[in-house]
Amino acid sequence: MGLNFKGIRPAVLHMCKHSLILFLHYYILINATSRILFFVTGGFSLEEYFVRWWQRFCLRFGDQPLLFFTVCTTVISTVVYWLIGSFFIVLDNTGWLSKYKVQPGTNQPPDSAKLRKVIITVLKSQLLFATPYTVLGYFALQIVGGPMTMQRLLQVPSLERILLELAFHDFVYEVTFYLSHKLLHTKWLYKRVHKTHHEWAPPIAVAAAYAHPFEYVVSNTTPISAGPIIIGSHPLSIWTWVAYLTLQTLTVHSNYHLPGFQNPLFHDFHHVKFNQNYGSVGFMDRLFGTDELFQKNKSKKYWDK
């Protein structure tokens, strides 16, 4: 793996553009929603309502912070994953929105036996690995952020702070996911670990977390938690990040390019060529030149070759 010096400038510009779009997209969306509600209702403040709701919620359930953090994180990540995954399962089985399918006709519908295996495997991973890892993450967060006291929980971070942390987590995830994913493509680990995930080509949304237990912990869960642990994020920032990344990850595995969402073409190309596009948003691939073949072929129907 060698650094592509010619790719440094475009890689940095690509990451900056991605982070800026991410920040502005949600900042404008949330602020516009808040202002519309304020105007329509004659004074209703979405921010004030949320702060009051959050404080009541914490006072009711937050007196046991370990249990509070573990249960909420597990519920949010699991519910978001299966809500989005179920939506795409419906699309695959009904043919709705087929015009947005990147590779038309593939996995429409998916093989029922393979799909059942994916669902069981992912649920087992979420129960057996994600939940214990969340407990470890709770203690790791306190190294930088300090004890998760009721006083800390009640302090709601600003929207700007949450979105800036979201951009930071996205960058850290890109770096750590790229490195761990590329490691999984070494001959020994691919054969024994990562090959499970590559059973789907092209992938489907719910197969995003379909992986060997080692991969699930090292390349799925660890990169997600790295950013929040580094800066000791507030639980609200963490849950926003988890929900956002879950949406992004399932979307890029869905094989649907829905309006306003990330194009799955980048990751689809990885499932076809294996040695290209190891990252999430393309920064690290541009930096190390592992997207050169994709850049030359992204406008072609490469899966027909």
C-alpha positions in Angstrom: 0.0 0.0 0.0 1.8 3.1 -1.2 0.8 6.8 -0.8 -0.3 8.4 -4.1 1.3 11.8 -3.8 -0.6 13.1 -6.8 -3.8 12.1 -5.1 -3.3 14.1 -1.9 -4.8 17.3 -3.1 -7.9 15.7 -4.7 -8.3 13.4 -1.7 -8.3 16.3 0.7 -10.7 18.3 -1.4 -13.0 15.3 -1.8 -13.1 14.8 2.0 -13.7 18.5 2.7 -16.5 18.7 0.1 -18.1 15.6 1.6 -17.9 16.9 5.2 -19.2 20.3 4.2 -22.2 18.8 2.3 -22.9 16.5 5.2 -22.9 19.5 7.7 -24.9 21.9 5.6 -27.4 19.2 4.5 -28.6 18.4 8.0 -28.1 21.9 9.4 -30.3 23.4 6.7 -32.9 20.6 6.9 -33.2 20.8 10.7 -33.2 24.6 10.9 -35.8 24.8 8.1 -38.0 22.3 9.9 -37.7 24.2 13.1 -38.5 27.6 11.5 -41.5 26.2 9.6 -42.9 24.7 12.8 -42.3 28.0 14.7 -44.2 29.9 11.9 -47.1 27.5 11.5 -47.7 27.0 15.2 -47.2 30.6 16.2 -44.2 30.1 18.5 -43.5 26.4 18.9 -39.7 25.9 19.4 -38.5 22.5 18.2 -35.2 22.9 20.1 -36.8 23.9 23.4 -39.3 21.0 23.1 -36.5 18.5 22.5 -34.4 19.8 25.3 -37.3 19.5 27.8 -38.2 16.0 26.5 -34.5 14.9 26.7 -34.2 16.2 30.3 -37.4 14.4 31.4 -36.2 11.3 29.7 -32.8 11.4 31.4 -34.3 12.1 34.9 -36.6 9.1 34.4 -34.1 6.5 33.1 -30.6 8.0 33.4 -29.9 7.3 37.1 -28.1 4.1 36.0 -25.9 5.5 33.2 -24.3 2.2 32.1 -27.7 0.5 31.6 -29.1 3.7 30.1 -26.3 4.1 27.5 -26.2 0.3 26.7 -29.9 -0.1 26.2 -30.5 3.1 24.2 -27.5 2.5 22.0 -28.5 -1.1 21.3 -32.1 -0.2 20.6 -31.4 2.7 18.4 -28.8 0.9 16.3 -30.9 -2.2 15.9 -34.2 -0.5 15.2 -32.7 1.9 12.6 -30.9 -1.0 10.9 -34.0 -3.2 10.6 -36.4 -0.4 9.7 -34.1 0.7 6.8 -33.3 -2.9 5.9 -37.0 -3.9 5.8 -37.7 -1.0 3.5 -35.2 -2.3 1.0 -36.4 -5.9 1.4 -39.9 -4.6 0.4 -38.4 -2.8 -2.7 -36.5 -6.0 -3.7 -39.6 -8.2 -3.4 -42.1 -5.8 -5.0 -40.2 -4.2 -7.8 -41.1 -0.7 -6.5 -38.6 2.0 -7.4 -36.8 -0.3 -9.8 -35.8 2.6 -11.9 -33.3 3.6 -9.2 -31.7 0.1 -9.2 -28.0 0.3 -10.2 -28.0 -3.2 -11.5 -31.5 -3.9 -12.7 -32.9 -7.4 -12.2 -30.3 -8.5 -9.6 -31.7 -9.7 -6.3 -35.3 -9.0 -7.3 -36.2 -10.8 -5.3 -33.2 -12.1 -3.3 -32.9 -15.8 -2.7 -35.1 -16.6 0.3 -32.6 -19.1 1.9 -29.7 -16.7 1.5 -31.8 -13.8 2.9 -32.9 -15.9 5.9 -29.2 -16.7 6.6 -28.3 -13.0 6.4 -31.1 -12.0 8.8 -30.2 -14.7 11.4 -26.4 -14.0 11.2 -26.9 -10.2 11.6 -29.3 -10.6 14.5 -26.8 -12.9 16.3 -24.0 -10.5 15.7 -26.0 -7.6 17.1 -26.9 -9.6 20.2 -23.7 -11.4 20.9 -21.1 -8.8 19.8 -22.6 -5.3 19.5 -24.1 -5.2 22.9 -21.0 -6.3 24.9 -18.9 -3.9 22.7 -21.3 -1.1 23.7 -20.6 -1.8 27.4 -16.8 -1.6 26.7 -17.4 1.6 24.7 -19.2 3.1 27.7 -16.1 2.9 29.9 -13.8 3.9 27.0 -15.9 7.1 26.5 -15.2 8.2 30.1 -11.4 8.3 29.5 -11.7 11.5 27.5 -15.3 12.7 28.3 -15.3 12.1 32.0 -17.9 10.2 34.1 -21.3 9.9 32.5 -23.1 11.6 35.3 -26.6 12.9 35.3 -25.3 16.5 35.1 -23.4 15.6 31.9 -26.4 13.7 30.4 -28.7 16.7 31.0 -26.3 19.1 29.1 -27.7 18.9 25.5 -25.0 19.7 22.9 -25.9 22.3 20.3 -26.9 21.3 16.8 -23.7 22.8 15.4 -21.6 20.8 17.9 -23.4 17.5 17.0 -23.0 18.1 13.2 -19.3 19.1 13.6 -18.7 15.9 15.6 -20.6 14.0 12.9 -18.2 15.2 10.3 -15.2 14.3 12.5 -16.6 10.8 13.2 -17.1 10.4 9.4 -13.4 11.2 8.8 -12.2 8.9 11.5 -14.5 6.1 10.2 -13.2 6.6 6.7 -9.6 6.1 7.9 -10.1 3.2 10.3 -12.6 1.4 8.0 -10.3 1.7 5.0 -7.3 0.2 6.9 -9.2 -2.6 8.6 -11.1 -3.4 5.4 -7.9 -3.5 3.4 -6.4 -5.8 6.0 -9.3 -8.2 5.6 -8.4 -8.4 1.9 -5.0 -10.0 2.6 -5.0 -13.6 1.4 -5.2 -15.3 4.8 -7.9 -13.1 6.3 -10.0 -13.0 3.1 -10.2 -16.7 2.8 -11.1 -17.3 6.5 -13.0 -14.1 7.4 -14.0 -11.6 4.8 -15.2 -14.0 2.1 -18.5 -14.3 4.1 -19.4 -10.7 3.4 -18.5 -11.1 -0.3 -21.1 -13.9 -0.8 -23.3 -11.1 -2.1 -22.3 -9.5 -5.4 -24.1 -7.2 -5.8 -25.0 -6.8 -2.1 -28.4 -6.1 -0.6 -29.1 -3.6 2.2 -29.5 -6.0 5.1 -26.2 -7.8 4.1 -24.3 -4.6 5.2 -23.5 -6.2 8.6 -23.4 -9.8 7.3 -19.9 -10.8 8.3 -17.7 -13.2 10.2 -17.6 -12.3 13.9 -14.0 -11.1 13.7 -14.9 -8.8 10.9 -18.0 -7.6 12.6 -16.0 -6.4 15.6 -12.7 -5.3 14.0 -14.0 -3.7 10.7 -17.7 -2.9 11.5 -18.0 -1.9 15.2 -14.5 -0.6 16.0 -14.4 2.1 13.2 -17.9 3.3 14.2 -16.9 3.8 17.8 -13.4 5.2 17.2 -14.5 8.9 16.6 -16.8 9.2 19.6 -14.2 7.6 21.9 -11.4 9.8 20.7 -13.3 13.0 21.7 -15.6 11.6 24.4 -18.8 12.5 22.6 -22.2 13.1 24.4 -24.6 10.2 23.9 -26.9 12.3 21.7 -24.0 12.9 19.3 -23.2 9.2 19.3 -26.7 8.1 18.6 -27.0 10.7 15.8 -23.8 9.4 14.3 -24.9 5.7 14.7 -28.3 6.4 13.0 -26.6 8.4 10.2 -23.9 5.8 9.5 -26.5 3.0 9.6 -28.6 4.8 7.0 -25.5 5.4 4.8 -24.1 1.9 5.1 -27.4 0.2 4.2 -28.0 2.6 1.4 -24.6 1.9 -0.2 -25.2 -1.9 0.1 -28.8 -1.6 -1.3 -27.9 -1.3 -5.0 -30.5 1.5 -5.2 -29.4 5.1 -6.0 -32.3 6.9 -4.4 -32.6 10.8 -4.9 -30.7 12.6 -2.1 -28.8 9.5 -0.9 -25.2 8.3 -1.6 -24.7 6.5 -4.8 -24.0 2.8 -4.1 -21.9 2.6 -7.3 -18.6 3.1 -5.4 -19.1 0.2 -3.1 -20.8 -2.0 -5.7 -17.6 -1.7 -7.7 -15.7 -3.1 -4.7 -18.0 -6.2 -4.6 -17.2 -6.7 -8.3 -13.4 -6.0 -8.5 -12.4 -6.8 -4.8 -9.1 -4.8 -5.0 -10.7 -1.4 -5.5 -12.7 1.1 -3.3 -11.9 -0.2 0.2 -13.1 3.0 2.0 -16.5 4.5 2.7 -16.5 7.9 1.0 -13.4 7.6 -1.2 -10.9 9.8 0.6 -8.5 7.1 1.5 -8.9 5.3 -1.8 -8.0 8.6 -3.6 -5.1 9.1 -1.3 -3.6 5.6 -1.9 -4.7 5.2 -5.5 -7.0 2.2 -4.8 -9.8 3.8 -6.9 -8.0 4.3 -10.2 -9.8 1.5 -12.0 -13.1 2.8 -10.6 -12.4 6.3 -11.8 -11.8 5.0 -15.3 -14.8 2.7 -15.4 -17.5 4.3 -13.2 -19.5 5.4 -16.2 -19.6 1.9 -17.7 -21.7 -1.1 -16.9 -18.7 -2.9 -15.4 -20.7 -5.7 -14.0 -21.5 -7.0 -17.5 -17.8 -7.7 -18.1 
